[in-house]
Amino acid sequence: MAANIGRLDRTIRILIGLGLIALVFVGPRTPWGWIGLVPLLTAFVSFCPLYALIGIGTKS
């Protein structure tokens, strides 16, 4: 499991993940916000299974 996510990609994933999780606590208070855990998890482990499946990577 080699890292395939670059720095900018990680930053964007963290921001999107936190934004989605915020939907659970504020705003429409929908449980769909827990989907934000996926981009957070992939950002923290620096590995995206979809990128590996497709054969791309943003890490230089």
DSSP file (Angstrom, degrees, kcal/mol; ACC not computed):
  #  RESIDUE AA STRUCTURE BP1 BP2  ACC     N-H-->O    O-->H-N    N-H-->O    O-->H-N    TCO  KAPPA ALPHA  PHI   PSI    X-CA   Y-CA   Z-CA
    1    1 A M              0   0    0      0, 0.0     2,-0.2     0, 0.0     3,-0.0   0.000 360.0 360.0 360.0  84.2    0.0    0.0    0.0
    2    2 A A        -     0   0    0      1,-0.1     2,-0.1     2,-0.0    44,-0.0  -0.573 360.0 -97.4 -84.0 146.0    2.2    2.8   -1.3
    3    3 A A        +     0   0    0     -2,-0.2    44,-0.2     1,-0.1    43,-0.1  -0.393  44.5 168.0 -62.6 133.2    1.2    6.4   -0.8
    4    4 A N        +     0   0    0     42,-1.8    54,-2.2    -2,-0.1     2,-0.5   0.166  46.7  91.5-133.1  17.2   -0.6    7.8   -3.9
    5    5 A I        -     0   0    0     41,-0.9    55,-0.0    53,-0.2     2,-0.0  -0.968  62.3-146.6-119.3 125.8   -2.0   11.1   -2.5
    6    6 A G     >  -     0   0    0     -2,-0.5     4,-2.3    53,-0.1    53,-0.2  -0.174  31.0 -95.4 -82.0 178.1    0.0   14.4   -2.8
    7    7 A R  H  > S+     0   0    0      2,-0.2     4,-2.2     1,-0.2     5,-0.2   0.914 122.0  45.1 -63.9 -47.8    0.0   17.3   -0.4
    8    8 A L  H  > S+     0   0    0      1,-0.2     4,-2.4     2,-0.2    -1,-0.2   0.914 113.3  51.3 -64.3 -42.6   -2.6   19.5   -2.1
    9    9 A D  H  > S+     0   0    0      1,-0.2     4,-2.3     2,-0.2    -1,-0.2   0.899 109.6  50.4 -60.8 -42.0   -4.9   16.5   -2.6
   10   10 A R  H  X S+     0   0    0     -4,-2.3     4,-2.4     2,-0.2    -1,-0.2   0.917 109.9  50.3 -61.9 -44.6   -4.6   15.6    1.1
   11   11 A T  H  X S+     0   0    0     -4,-2.2     4,-2.2     1,-0.2    -2,-0.2   0.919 111.6  47.4 -61.4 -44.7   -5.4   19.2    2.1
   12   12 A I  H  X S+     0   0    0     -4,-2.4     4,-2.5     1,-0.2     5,-0.2   0.907 111.5  50.9 -64.0 -42.1   -8.5   19.3   -0.1
   13   13 A R  H  X S+     0   0    0     -4,-2.3     4,-2.7     1,-0.2    -1,-0.2   0.890 109.6  50.4 -63.2 -39.9   -9.7   15.9    1.2
   14   14 A I  H  X S+     0   0    0     -4,-2.4     4,-2.6     2,-0.2     5,-0.2   0.929 112.0  47.1 -64.4 -44.9   -9.3   17.1    4.8
   15   15 A L  H  X S+     0   0    0     -4,-2.2     4,-2.1     2,-0.2    -2,-0.2   0.916 114.7  45.9 -64.0 -43.1  -11.3   20.2    4.1
   16   16 A I  H  X S+     0   0    0     -4,-2.5     4,-2.4     2,-0.2     5,-0.2   0.920 113.2  50.6 -65.5 -43.5  -14.1   18.4    2.3
   17   17 A G  H  X S+     0   0    0     -4,-2.7     4,-2.3    -5,-0.2    -2,-0.2   0.921 111.9  46.1 -61.2 -45.2  -14.2   15.7    5.0
   18   18 A L  H  X S+     0   0    0     -4,-2.6     4,-1.8     1,-0.2    -1,-0.2   0.881 111.6  52.9 -65.8 -37.4  -14.5   18.2    7.8
   19   19 A G  H  X S+     0   0    0     -4,-2.1     4,-0.6    -5,-0.2    -2,-0.2   0.903 111.0  46.1 -63.8 -41.4  -17.2   20.1    5.8
   20   20 A L  H >< S+     0   0    0     -4,-2.4     3,-1.0     1,-0.2     4,-0.4   0.901 111.4  51.1 -69.3 -40.3  -19.2   17.0    5.3
   21   21 A I  H >X S+     0   0    0     -4,-2.3     3,-1.6     1,-0.3     4,-0.7   0.842 100.6  64.2 -65.8 -31.6  -18.9   15.9    9.0
   22   22 A A  H >X S+     0   0    0     -4,-1.8     4,-2.8     1,-0.3     3,-0.6   0.785  89.4  68.9 -61.3 -25.8  -20.0   19.4   10.0
   23   23 A L  H << S+     0   0    0     -3,-1.0     7,-1.1    -4,-0.6     6,-0.6   0.744  92.8  59.2 -64.5 -22.2  -23.4   18.6    8.3
   24   24 A V  H <4 S+     0   0    0     -3,-1.6    -1,-0.2    -4,-0.4    -2,-0.2   0.856 117.6  28.4 -73.0 -34.0  -24.0   16.1   11.1
   25   25 A F  H << S+     0   0    0     -4,-0.7     2,-0.3    -3,-0.6    -2,-0.2   0.766 127.9  22.5-101.7 -30.7  -23.8   18.7   13.9
   26   26 A V  S >< S+     0   0    0     -4,-2.8     3,-1.2     4,-0.1     4,-0.3  -0.811 105.7  22.3-130.6 171.5  -24.9   22.0   12.2
   27   27 A G  T 3  S-     0   0    0     -2,-0.3    -4,-0.1     1,-0.2    -3,-0.0  -0.533 129.7  -3.5  74.2-132.1  -27.0   22.9    9.2
   28   28 A P  T 3  S-     0   0    0      0, 0.0    -1,-0.2     0, 0.0    -4,-0.1   0.599  85.5-138.1 -74.6  -8.3  -29.4   20.3    8.0
   29   29 A R    <   +     0   0    0     -3,-1.2    -5,-0.2    -6,-0.6    -2,-0.1   0.935  41.1 165.9  51.1  54.7  -28.2   17.8   10.7
   30   30 A T    >   -     0   0    0     -7,-1.1     3,-1.5    -4,-0.3    -1,-0.2  -0.791  45.7-135.2-100.8 142.1  -28.2   14.9    8.3
   31   31 A P  G >  S+     0   0    0      0, 0.0     3,-1.8     0, 0.0     4,-0.1   0.651  96.3  82.4 -69.1 -12.8  -26.5   11.6    8.9
   32   32 A W  G >  S+     0   0    0      1,-0.3     3,-1.8     2,-0.2     4,-0.2   0.703  72.2  78.8 -63.1 -17.7  -25.2   11.6    5.4
   33   33 A G  G X  S+     0   0    0     -3,-1.5     3,-2.2     1,-0.3    -1,-0.3   0.735  73.1  76.6 -63.1 -21.7  -22.4   13.9    6.7
   34   34 A W  G X  S+     0   0    0     -3,-1.8     3,-1.9     1,-0.3    -1,-0.3   0.653  73.8  79.9 -65.6 -12.6  -20.7   10.8    8.1
   35   35 A I  G X  S+     0   0    0     -3,-1.8     3,-1.7     1,-0.3    -1,-0.3   0.751  74.8  78.3 -62.1 -22.0  -19.6   10.1    4.5
   36   36 A G  G <> S+     0   0    0     -3,-2.2     4,-1.5     1,-0.3    -1,-0.3   0.648  75.5  74.3 -62.0 -14.8  -16.9   12.8    5.3
   37   37 A L  H <> S+     0   0    0     -3,-1.9     4,-2.8     1,-0.2    -1,-0.3   0.812  87.0  63.1 -67.0 -28.7  -15.0   10.1    7.1
   38   38 A V  H <> S+     0   0    0     -3,-1.7     4,-2.4    -4,-0.3     5,-0.2   0.964 105.9  40.1 -64.0 -54.0  -14.0    8.5    3.8
   39   39 A P  H  > S+     0   0    0      0, 0.0     4,-1.9     0, 0.0    -1,-0.2   0.870 116.5  52.6 -65.0 -32.0  -12.0   11.5    2.5
   40   40 A L  H  X S+     0   0    0     -4,-1.5     4,-2.3     2,-0.2    -2,-0.2   0.940 110.5  46.6 -64.9 -45.8  -10.5   12.1    6.0
   41   41 A L  H  X S+     0   0    0     -4,-2.8     4,-1.8     1,-0.2     6,-0.2   0.924 113.4  47.7 -62.7 -45.6   -9.4    8.5    6.3
   42   42 A T  H  X>S+     0   0    0     -4,-2.4     5,-1.1     1,-0.2     4,-0.8   0.846 111.7  52.0 -66.2 -31.9   -7.8    8.5    2.9
   43   43 A A  H  <5S+     0   0    0     -4,-1.9     3,-0.2    -5,-0.2    -1,-0.2   0.908 110.1  47.6 -69.1 -40.9   -6.1   11.8    3.6
   44   44 A F  H  <5S+     0   0    0     -4,-2.3    -2,-0.2     1,-0.2    -1,-0.2   0.797 117.8  40.1 -74.6 -27.7   -4.6   10.6    6.8
   45   45 A V  H  <5S-     0   0    0     -4,-1.8    -1,-0.2     2,-0.2    -2,-0.2   0.512 101.2-134.8 -94.7  -5.2   -3.3    7.3    5.4
   46   46 A S  T  <5 +     0   0    0     -4,-0.8   -42,-1.8    -3,-0.2   -41,-0.9   0.800  69.4 109.2  57.4  32.6   -2.2    9.0    2.1
   47   47 A F      < -     0   0    0     -5,-1.1    -2,-0.2   -44,-0.2    -1,-0.2  -0.989  48.1-168.6-141.6 130.1   -3.7    6.2    0.1
   48   48 A C     >  -     0   0    0     -2,-0.4     4,-2.0     1,-0.1     5,-0.2  -0.966  10.8-157.7-118.1 115.3   -6.8    6.2   -2.1
   49   49 A P  H  > S+     0   0    0      0, 0.0     4,-2.3     0, 0.0     5,-0.2   0.850  94.9  55.6 -60.2 -34.0   -8.0    2.7   -3.2
   50   50 A L  H  > S+     0   0    0      2,-0.2     4,-2.4     1,-0.2     5,-0.2   0.919 106.3  50.3 -65.2 -42.3   -9.8    4.3   -6.2
   51   51 A Y  H  >>S+     0   0    0      1,-0.2     4,-2.3     2,-0.2     5,-2.0   0.914 111.2  49.4 -59.8 -42.3   -6.6    5.9   -7.4
   52   52 A A  H  <5S+     0   0    0     -4,-2.0    -2,-0.2     2,-0.2    -1,-0.2   0.891 110.7  50.0 -64.0 -39.5   -4.8    2.6   -7.1
   53   53 A L  H  <5S+     0   0    0     -4,-2.3    -2,-0.2     1,-0.2    -1,-0.2   0.897 116.5  40.6 -65.4 -41.2   -7.6    0.8   -9.1
   54   54 A I  H  <5S-     0   0    0     -4,-2.4    -2,-0.2    -5,-0.2    -1,-0.2   0.775 111.7-121.1 -79.1 -27.1   -7.5    3.4  -11.9
   55   55 A G  T  <5 +     0   0    0     -4,-2.3     2,-0.3     1,-0.3    -3,-0.2   0.746  69.0 118.8  93.6  25.9   -3.7    3.6  -11.8
   56   56 A I      < -     0   0    0     -5,-2.0    -1,-0.3    -6,-0.2     2,-0.3  -0.744  34.9-178.7-117.2 168.7   -3.2    7.3  -11.1
   57   57 A G        -     0   0    0     -2,-0.3   -52,-0.2     1,-0.0   -53,-0.1  -0.967  25.7-153.3-161.8 151.4   -1.6    9.2   -8.2
   58   58 A T        +     0   0    0    -54,-2.2     2,-0.4    -2,-0.3   -53,-0.2   0.401  66.5 105.5-108.1   0.2   -1.1   12.8   -7.2
   59   59 A K              0   0    0    -55,-0.4   -53,-0.1   -53,-0.2    -2,-0.0  -0.681 360.0 360.0 -82.8 130.3    2.1   12.2   -5.2
   60   60 A S              0   0    0     -2,-0.4    -1,-0.1   -55,-0.0   -56,-0.0   0.483 360.0 360.0 -86.6 360.0    5.1   13.4   -7.0
